[in-house]
């Protein structure tokens, strides 16, 4: 039995049955357990296609585990994850996905031109113009060897390889953490422009909270192995308010809203609340910035998770069972 073909078939069935055609990634009840315990547990979400999504969380929260599951580097203990309706590691998902790690593995003795040629030879949908455009925008010499380039130049070449593949899903694991702020901002602008032009879905893991606001329109926040926030940035911000103090130092009544975090001394002082009902911003109620929202939930582990409508998935257990039965009987 052809393993890749089996995955491809089940992925197609999943997309048709679950309506996953509009989703780049869907996970339901996803979990990964190691000997030391659960790295990720009971995670369910959908990432709509065409979004630029920030994946945020403290070290050890489960971000790398989630990316490993999405790229078939590790396999789940519980639940299921699909990439465009197909199983991670299947021919369909591999052809549609590019993964760039923080290490950015490149052959140091290859020239930039040879590196792009390798990309062209290995990827049937390769776009040489896109790859060369990203390299030329940074004035990186095509004849230079990878080992002689600066960190920023190597990162640009790695981005050129990733975008030259013309993936429908680009997964980035802390790809710019070792770069200076100016180069990071420049490459983020390149990332945003390329994603917008080609409709690429981007999932980027990063600790640079203020810079994520510059490029992201979707958000996944993970802490302690669980999903804390998920959804469109506009949805998540609209579901919260920052109550600021009046001239006499008093705050508006929190009830009936839920207090998530209180801040003083770092950033804007105030009370970050999850709204029980929509309110009119103004006066002492302001929409939080993305960074304020992220920090509030990361500092408040007891606050209940919020999965916005745009990030919710339906029940896919019957579909998973159907796929497994089909694979056994094929």
N, C-alpha and C positions, 0 to 999 in steps of 0.2 A: 504493500500500500504506500502511495506517495505521501510522505509526511507533510510536505509543504502544501500539496494540493488539498489535503484534508483540512488543514488550518484555513486555507483560503476559502474553501466551501463553507465551513462553519462560520467564518467571519461574515460572509455574504448573507447567510441565513440570519445571523444576529442583526446585521444592519437593516435587513428587510423587516424582521419581526419587531425589533425594538425601536425602530425609527432613529437609529444611530447615525444616519447619514449626515446629520448636522453637528455631530460631535467628533472632536479629534481624539479625546480620551474619555472613556467611561469606566468607573470602578464601582464595585458593589461589595460591601462587606470585606474589603481587602485587608489582609493582615500578613505579617511576616514575623515569625518567632525564631530566635536564636537560643543557644544554650543559656545565655545570660537573661533572657526574657523577651518580651514583645518589643520589637523595634517600631512596628506599625500595627494598629489594631482597629478593626471595624471602620474602615474609611470608605465612604461612598460619595461620589461626586461625578459631574460631567464637565468637561472643558469644551465649550462650543468651538467649532472650527472657525478660523480666521481671527482669533483673539491673541493678544500678547499678554500672557499670564505670568505674574510674579509668584514664585514659590518661596515662602518666608518661614523662618523658624530658627530657634537657637540651635547651637551645635548639639548633635545627638538626638534631635527631635524626630527624625525619621525622613528627612528630605531626600537624602541620598538613597535610602531604601526605596522610596517611591520612584525615583528616577531609575534605579536599577530594575524595578519591576516593570516599568514602562518600556525599557529597552531590552528586556529579556536577559539581563546580566544575572539576575536572581529570580527565583520562582516563588510564588506566594504560598503561605501556609494555609490561609483561608481566603475565601472570596474569589473574585475574578476581575481582571482588567482587560480592556480592549482598546486597540488603536485603530481608529476609523472602522470599527466593527470587527477587526481581525485580531487574532491572538498575537501578542508580542513575540517576535522571533519568526513569525510566518513570512513567507516571501512577500506578501502584500504589504505588511506593516514595515518590513525592512526597507523596501523600495521607496516608501513614502515618508521615512523618518531619517533625520540626521541628528547625531548626538555629539556634542562638544564638551569635553571635560575641562576642569581647571588646568590639568597637566598639558593639554593641547599636544598630544603625541605627533611629532613630525620627524621625518628623516633628516637629521642635521646635515648630512653630506649632500643632500639634494639641493639643487637650485630652486628658486621660486617657480621658474618655468617648468622644471621637471616635476615639482610637486603638483602643479596644476595639471600637467599631462597625466600623472598617475590618477588624479581625480577623474579625468576624462575617460581613461581606460577602464576604470572600475564602475562607473555610474552611467547607465544607459540614458538617463535624462539630463546629462551634464550640459550646463550652459556656460560656455567659455567666456562669453561677453560679460555675464554677471560676475564671474570669478575675477576676471582681469580688471573689471571696473572697481571692485573693492580694493584690489592691490594697488592700482594706479592712484586711487584717491588718497592713499597714504604715502605716495611717492616711494614705494618699495621697489628697488631694482629687480627686474625679472631674472637677471643673471647672478644675483647674490645667493650664496649658500645659506640655508636656514640657520646653521650654527653661528653665523656672523651677524644675524639680525638682533635688534633690540627686542625686549619683551613685548612692547607694543606692536612692533612690526610682525613678530611671529604670531601674535594674537590675530592680527589683521589677515595674515595668510590662512590661519585656521578658519576664520570666518569665511574667507573666500572659498575654501574647500567645502564648508558646510552649505553655503548658499548656492555654490556652483552645482551641487547635487540637485538643486531645485526641489527640496523636500516640501511636503505639505505640512509636516510637523518638524520643528527645529527645537531640540531639547538642549539647554545650556546649563551646565553645573558650575556655578561660580567662575565663569570664564574670564572675568576682568578684575578679579580681586587683587591681583598683583600689579595693576597699572596705576599710574598717577591720575588724579581727577580729570585733567584736561583730555587725556587720551581716552579714559573711560567714557566721558560725555560724548566725545566725537564718535566712538564706536557704537554707543547706544543710539545716537542719531542715525548712523548707518543702518543699524539693526531695525529701527522703527521704519525707516524709509523703504528698505528692501522688503520687509514684511508687508507693509501697506501696498506696495506695487504688485507683489506676487500673491497676495492673499494667504501668506504663510501663517500657520498657527505657531506661536512661540511659547514655550514653557521655560522660564529662566529662574534658576535658583540664585538668590543673592542676599547678602547682608546689607547692601547699600540702600537703605529704606528710602531716603530722599530722592535717589536717582530712579528707583522703581516708579515713583509717581510721574516721572518724565516720560516713561515709555509704556506703562502697563494700563490696560483697561479691564483686566480680570485679576482675581487674587485667590490664592490658596495659602492659608496659614496653618502650619502644623506645630504642635507642641506636645511633648510627652507621648509621642506616637499616635496622637489623635488629631483629627481635623477640627480646627477652632473657628475659622472663617472661610467662606468660599462664596464667590459670586462676582458679578460685575462691580467694579469700583464705585460707579455711580449709585448702584443699589445699596451697597454696604455703607457708603457715606450718608445716604439719605435716611438710613435706618437708625442713625445716631445723631447726637447733638453734643456740643461742648457748652456747658453752662458756665458762664464767667461771672465773677463777683461784681456787684454794684459798687458805687463810690464809697458806701459805708462798710464794704467788705462782706455783705450778705449774698447768698446764692438763692436762686429760685428753688421752689420745692421740687424735689426729685420725683416724688410720687405723681402719677402712677407708673412713671418710667423706671427702668432698672439701672441702678448705678453700676458701672463697669469699673471705673478707675477714677481716683482723685489725684490731681497733680499739683505740685508746688515746687518752684525752684528750677524746673527744667522745661523749657519751652513755655507755651502759654499756660498759665495756671487756670485750673477749672475742674469741673466735674464732667467726665465723659459718660453719657448715659445712652442706653439703647431705648429707643422711643416705643412706647406702647401704642401710639397713634401718631400720624403725621402732625407736624407743627409748622408754624410760620417762623422761619428764621428771622432774626433781628433782635436788637436790644441785647439781652444777656444770653441768647441762644444762637450759636453759630455752628455751621457744619464743620466737622473735624477734618483736618488734612489726612491724607493717607498715612503719613508717618505717625501722627497722633493716634489714629485708629489701631494701627499695628502694634505700637508700643503698649497701648492700653490692654489689649488682649494678651500680649505676651507677659505683661506684668500681673495679670489677673487670672491665674489658672482655674479658679473656681467659677468664673463667669461661664454661663452656658454657651455652647457652640451656636453659631448662626450660619446656616446654609441657605443662601438666597435662592429664590426660584430659578434663576438662570443656571445654577449649579446642581440642581436636584436631578436624580435619576429615578426611573420607574423600577418596578420589581423585575429583575432579570433572572431570578433563580430558575424559573421554568425553562427559560431559553438556554441557560448553562446546562441544565440537566438534559435537555434535548440534544445539545451539541455532543455531550459525553456519550449518550446512548447511540447517536449516529456514528461516532468515531469507533465505538466498540463493535457495532454490527456491520460496518463498512468492509 
